[in-house]
């Protein structure tokens, strides 16, 4: 191992110490039919923990039923705690820490999934879903913030060492932060200070519930990824607020807006044929096949694609920062850590190879075999997330599309 690398040294996030600097990112697994943990979710996170990760993060758990955007998504509630405890116990036996991402999807849902008209900062229509959206009443906002705090209490009961609050990617907290989705005329809209008000309420409840024994991380956008969304001048203020006023223990620096710039989050192209292949038969796959490339435009992929923006945050902040985005090699990970980031976070690399962290420990030239064709993302909307390199008997049309989209 390179003596100058800190990759395999312990590091702390608030009250929590990780055995190394790696975190399994909170990428949605789609492994929770009935909104509850499954054996598949257990097997996957156990394999990542056994593969050497410092901390693995279960994704993304809705704090209320109205926060669900997928049928196969976790809904954090008391009756699923035994299943979650089974997973955290297994993770701990492998020497890793366990975290759970908590959030609310806001407008990214349908009534048939979330049980109500989807809510957001403002009333409107979400073309990406597509669905009409109702702006939240003031009377609902404080109760929603308390739901975030209650989710932390449940996470503790489930044996989690940390919680990750999702305040990015165009979900509910992000919908309040962004001028693209927040058109409110009250104290929750307009100025950045007003648009941060809901986030600060949620974080007050989260930090109170976390107490002195749970680590709190926040995933946030550095850019929304399109004209009219948040840019770094405002997001740096959000980050400073989370550090100085909210007292969170670490930030995960991401970007993108699922309802407007989804590939800004993940980069590369969305394999439309693959996506529609796994959808139930009906009008939706036909519409996606015809208009998908217009709705989900390609964003070029390169290793560590968020690094340029993330360095601005590293220069402006004193708190621990987690770099995420396009890490597939030991060489690039060491480079990122060398820039002063305390942790690195990966998702697709660990879907491709759950033991990637252990492999990097043995080989300074280690590189995972993920080609960023985004097959796993396209499949995730209908079935569990999986790497195409682990699949057998794929249709020739999908193989052809994947080969065309693989990052060379």
C-alpha positions in Angstrom: 0.0 0.0 0.0 1.2 3.5 -0.8 2.5 4.9 2.5 1.1 8.3 1.7 -2.4 7.1 1.2 -4.9 7.5 4.1 -7.5 5.3 2.4 -7.1 2.4 5.0 -6.7 4.6 8.1 -9.6 5.1 10.6 -11.5 8.3 10.6 -14.4 9.8 12.6 -17.8 11.3 11.7 -19.1 12.9 14.9 -19.2 10.1 17.5 -18.6 7.4 15.0 -15.2 6.0 14.0 -15.0 4.0 10.7 -12.3 1.5 10.0 -11.3 3.1 6.8 -12.3 6.1 4.5 -14.9 4.2 2.3 -18.7 4.5 2.4 -21.2 2.6 0.3 -23.3 5.4 -1.1 -27.0 5.6 -0.5 -28.0 4.4 -4.0 -31.5 3.1 -4.2 -31.4 -0.7 -4.2 -35.0 -1.4 -5.2 -34.8 -4.5 -2.9 -37.7 -3.8 -0.6 -41.0 -5.2 -1.8 -43.8 -4.2 0.5 -41.6 -1.2 1.6 -39.8 -3.6 4.0 -36.3 -5.1 4.0 -35.8 -8.4 2.2 -33.3 -11.2 2.1 -31.9 -9.7 -1.0 -31.2 -6.4 0.8 -29.6 -8.4 3.7 -27.4 -10.4 1.3 -26.3 -7.3 -0.6 -25.3 -5.1 2.3 -23.7 -8.0 4.1 -21.6 -8.7 1.1 -20.4 -5.1 0.9 -19.6 -5.1 4.6 -17.6 -8.3 4.1 -15.9 -6.7 1.1 -14.2 -4.2 3.4 -16.3 -1.1 3.3 -16.0 1.3 6.3 -19.7 2.0 6.3 -22.6 0.8 4.2 -25.7 2.9 3.7 -29.2 1.6 3.2 -31.2 3.8 0.8 -33.5 5.7 0.6 -35.9 5.3 3.5 -39.1 7.4 3.4 -39.9 9.1 6.7 -43.6 8.9 6.0 -45.8 7.0 3.5 -46.3 10.2 1.5 -42.5 10.2 1.0 -42.4 6.9 -1.1 -41.5 7.2 -4.8 -41.1 3.5 -5.6 -43.1 0.4 -4.8 -39.8 -1.4 -3.7 -38.6 1.4 -1.4 -38.1 1.3 2.3 -40.6 3.1 4.5 -39.1 3.5 7.9 -41.7 2.5 10.4 -41.8 0.3 13.6 -42.9 -3.0 12.1 -39.8 -3.2 9.8 -37.3 -2.8 12.7 -36.7 -6.5 13.3 -35.8 -6.9 9.6 -33.5 -3.9 9.7 -31.9 -5.1 13.0 -31.0 -8.4 11.3 -29.2 -6.4 8.6 -27.3 -4.1 11.0 -26.2 -7.0 13.1 -24.8 -8.7 10.1 -23.0 -5.6 8.9 -21.5 -5.1 12.4 -20.3 -8.8 12.5 -18.3 -8.0 9.3 -16.6 -5.0 11.0 -18.4 -2.2 9.1 -20.7 0.5 10.4 -24.3 0.8 9.3 -26.2 3.9 8.1 -29.6 4.6 6.6 -30.5 7.4 4.3 -33.8 9.1 5.4 -35.8 11.5 3.2 -39.0 12.4 1.5 -39.5 12.3 -2.3 -41.9 15.3 -2.4 -43.2 15.5 -5.9 -41.5 12.4 -7.2 -44.3 10.0 -6.7 -47.9 8.9 -7.7 -51.0 8.6 -5.5 -51.0 4.8 -6.1 -47.5 4.6 -4.4 -47.6 7.3 -1.7 -51.3 7.1 -0.9 -52.0 10.8 -1.6 -51.6 13.5 -4.1 -47.8 14.1 -4.1 -46.7 17.1 -2.1 -44.0 19.6 -2.7 -42.9 23.1 -1.7 -45.3 24.5 -4.3 -48.3 23.4 -6.4 -47.5 22.3 -9.9 -47.2 19.4 -12.3 -44.2 17.0 -12.4 -43.8 16.0 -16.0 -41.1 13.4 -15.0 -43.6 11.3 -12.9 -46.0 12.6 -14.5 -48.5 13.9 -11.8 -50.1 16.9 -10.3 -48.5 18.1 -7.2 -49.9 20.0 -4.2 -47.9 22.6 -2.3 -47.6 21.9 1.4 -49.7 23.9 3.9 -47.9 25.7 6.6 -49.6 23.5 9.2 -48.0 20.4 7.6 -44.4 21.6 7.6 -43.6 21.3 11.3 -45.1 17.8 11.4 -43.0 16.8 8.5 -39.9 18.1 10.2 -40.8 16.0 13.3 -41.1 13.0 11.0 -37.4 13.3 10.2 -36.6 13.3 13.9 -38.8 10.3 14.5 -37.0 8.4 11.7 -33.7 8.9 13.6 -35.2 7.3 16.7 -36.3 4.4 14.6 -32.9 4.1 13.0 -31.3 3.9 16.4 -33.7 1.1 17.4 -32.7 -0.7 14.2 -29.1 -0.6 15.2 -27.9 2.1 12.8 -24.7 3.9 13.7 -25.5 6.9 11.5 -28.3 8.6 9.5 -27.9 10.4 6.2 -30.5 13.1 5.5 -31.3 13.5 1.8 -31.4 17.2 1.1 -30.4 16.9 -2.6 -31.3 15.5 -6.0 -34.7 17.4 -6.2 -36.4 15.5 -3.4 -38.5 17.4 -0.8 -35.9 19.3 1.2 -34.2 20.1 -2.1 -37.6 21.2 -3.6 -37.8 23.8 -0.8 -34.2 24.9 -1.4 -34.4 25.3 -5.1 -36.0 28.3 -6.8 -37.0 26.0 -9.6 -39.6 24.2 -7.4 -40.1 26.7 -4.6 -42.4 29.5 -5.7 -43.9 30.1 -2.2 -44.8 33.7 -1.1 -44.6 33.0 2.6 -41.7 32.7 5.0 -40.6 29.4 3.3 -40.1 30.9 -0.1 -38.3 33.8 -1.9 -34.9 34.5 -0.3 -32.4 31.7 0.3 -32.8 32.2 4.0 -36.5 31.5 3.7 -35.9 28.6 1.3 -33.5 27.0 3.9 -36.1 27.3 6.7 -37.7 23.9 6.2 -34.2 22.2 6.0 -33.2 23.9 9.2 -36.4 22.7 10.9 -35.7 19.1 9.8 -32.1 19.3 10.9 -33.1 20.6 14.3 -35.3 17.6 14.8 -32.7 15.2 13.4 -29.8 16.5 15.6 -32.0 16.4 18.7 -32.9 12.8 18.0 -29.4 11.8 17.1 -28.1 13.0 20.5 -24.5 12.2 21.3 -24.3 8.6 20.0 -25.3 8.8 16.3 -23.5 10.3 13.4 -25.5 12.7 11.1 -24.5 13.2 7.5 -26.4 15.3 4.9 -26.4 14.7 1.2 -26.7 18.0 -0.7 -26.4 19.5 -4.1 -23.5 21.6 -5.2 -25.5 22.4 -8.3 -29.0 21.4 -9.4 -27.5 20.9 -12.9 -29.6 23.2 -15.1 -30.3 26.8 -15.8 -32.8 28.2 -13.2 -31.7 25.7 -10.5 -29.3 26.3 -7.6 -25.7 27.2 -8.3 -22.6 27.1 -6.1 -23.0 30.6 -4.7 -26.2 29.5 -3.0 -25.3 25.9 -2.2 -22.1 27.1 -0.5 -24.3 29.1 1.8 -26.5 26.0 2.4 -23.3 24.1 3.3 -22.1 26.8 5.7 -25.5 26.8 7.4 -25.4 23.0 7.8 -21.9 23.3 9.3 -22.3 26.4 11.5 -25.9 26.5 12.5 -27.1 22.9 12.2 -24.0 21.2 13.6 -24.1 18.2 11.2 -21.1 15.9 11.3 -20.3 15.5 7.6 -21.6 16.6 4.2 -21.9 14.3 1.1 -21.3 16.6 -2.0 -23.5 15.6 -4.9 -25.6 17.3 -7.6 -28.5 16.9 -10.0 -32.3 17.1 -10.0 -34.2 13.9 -10.6 -37.2 15.6 -12.1 -35.1 17.9 -14.4 -31.5 16.8 -14.8 -31.4 13.1 -13.7 -28.2 12.1 -15.5 -26.3 15.1 -13.9 -26.4 12.9 -10.8 -25.1 9.7 -12.4 -23.5 10.8 -15.7 -23.5 8.9 -19.0 -26.6 8.0 -20.9 -29.8 6.3 -19.7 -30.3 3.0 -21.7 -33.8 3.6 -22.8 -34.4 0.2 -24.4 -33.2 -1.5 -21.2 -35.5 0.7 -19.1 -38.6 -0.1 -21.2 -37.7 -3.8 -21.5 -38.3 -4.2 -17.7 -41.4 -2.0 -17.4 -44.8 -3.6 -17.2 -46.6 -3.6 -20.6 -48.7 -0.5 -21.2 -48.6 3.1 -22.5 -45.7 4.2 -20.3 -42.9 2.1 -21.9 -44.1 3.2 -25.3 -44.0 6.8 -24.3 -40.6 6.4 -22.7 -39.3 4.6 -25.8 -40.4 7.6 -28.0 -39.5 10.5 -25.8 -37.0 9.1 -23.2 -33.9 10.6 -24.8 -35.5 14.0 -24.7 -36.6 13.7 -21.1 -33.4 12.1 -19.9 -30.5 13.8 -21.8 -27.0 12.4 -21.7 -24.4 14.0 -19.4 -20.8 13.0 -20.3 -19.1 10.7 -17.8 -15.5 11.0 -16.5 -13.9 9.7 -13.4 -14.5 11.9 -10.3 -16.9 14.1 -12.3 -17.9 16.2 -9.2 -14.4 16.9 -8.1 -14.0 20.4 -9.6 -17.1 21.7 -7.7 -16.3 19.7 -4.6 -12.9 21.4 -4.2 -14.7 24.7 -3.8 -16.5 23.3 -0.8 -13.3 21.8 0.6 -11.8 25.3 0.5 -14.8 26.9 2.2 -15.6 24.4 4.9 -13.8 22.9 8.0 -16.1 20.0 8.6 -15.6 16.4 7.2 -16.6 16.0 3.6 -17.5 12.9 1.7 -16.7 12.9 -2.0 -19.1 10.9 -4.3 -19.3 10.6 -8.0 -17.5 8.5 -10.6 -14.9 6.6 -8.4 -13.9 3.4 -10.0 -10.2 3.1 -9.3 -7.8 3.1 -6.4 -5.6 5.7 -8.1 -8.4 8.2 -8.4 -9.6 7.5 -4.9 -6.2 8.3 -3.5 -6.1 11.5 -5.6 -9.4 12.6 -4.1 -8.3 11.9 -0.6 -5.1 13.7 -1.3 -7.2 16.9 -1.9 -8.3 16.8 1.7 -11.6 14.9 1.6 -12.0 12.7 4.6 -14.1 10.0 3.0 -15.0 8.6 -0.5 -18.4 7.2 -1.3 -19.2 4.6 -4.1 -22.3 2.9 -5.4 -22.0 1.4 -8.9 -18.4 0.2 -8.2 -19.7 -1.9 -5.3 -22.7 -3.2 -7.2 -20.2 -4.4 -9.8 -17.8 -5.8 -7.1 -18.9 -5.8 -3.5 -15.3 -6.8 -2.5 -13.8 -3.8 -4.3 -12.5 -2.2 -1.1 -10.6 -5.3 -0.1 -9.2 -5.6 -3.6 -7.9 -2.1 -3.4 -6.2 -3.0 -0.2 -4.3 -5.7 -2.0 -3.6 -3.9 -5.2 -2.7 -0.2 -5.6 -3.7 -0.4 -9.3 -7.1 -1.9 -8.6 -10.0 -0.8 -10.8 -13.5 -2.1 -10.8 -15.2 -3.4 -14.0 -18.1 -0.9 -14.0 -18.5 0.6 -17.5 -21.2 3.1 -16.5 -23.7 2.0 -19.1 -26.3 2.6 -16.4 -28.0 -0.7 -16.9 -28.4 -1.0 -13.2 -30.2 2.4 -13.0 -32.5 1.5 -15.9 -33.4 -1.8 -14.4 -33.9 -0.3 -10.9 -37.2 1.4 -11.9 -38.9 -2.0 -12.2 -36.7 -4.6 -10.5 -33.8 -4.7 -8.1 -30.7 -2.9 -9.0 -28.1 -5.3 -10.5 -25.0 -5.1 -12.6 -25.4 -6.4 -16.2 -22.1 -8.2 -15.8 -23.7 -10.5 -13.2 -26.7 -11.3 -15.4 -27.1 -14.2 -17.8 -29.2 -14.6 -21.0 -29.8 -10.9 -21.5 -31.7 -10.1 -24.8 -29.4 -9.2 -27.7 -31.0 -5.8 -28.0 -30.0 -4.9 -24.4 -26.4 -6.3 -24.9 -26.1 -4.1 -28.0 -27.3 -1.0 -26.2 -25.0 -1.6 -23.2 -22.0 -2.1 -25.5 -22.7 1.1 -27.2 -23.0 3.1 -23.9 -20.1 1.6 -22.0 -17.5 4.1 -21.0 -14.3 3.2 -22.8 
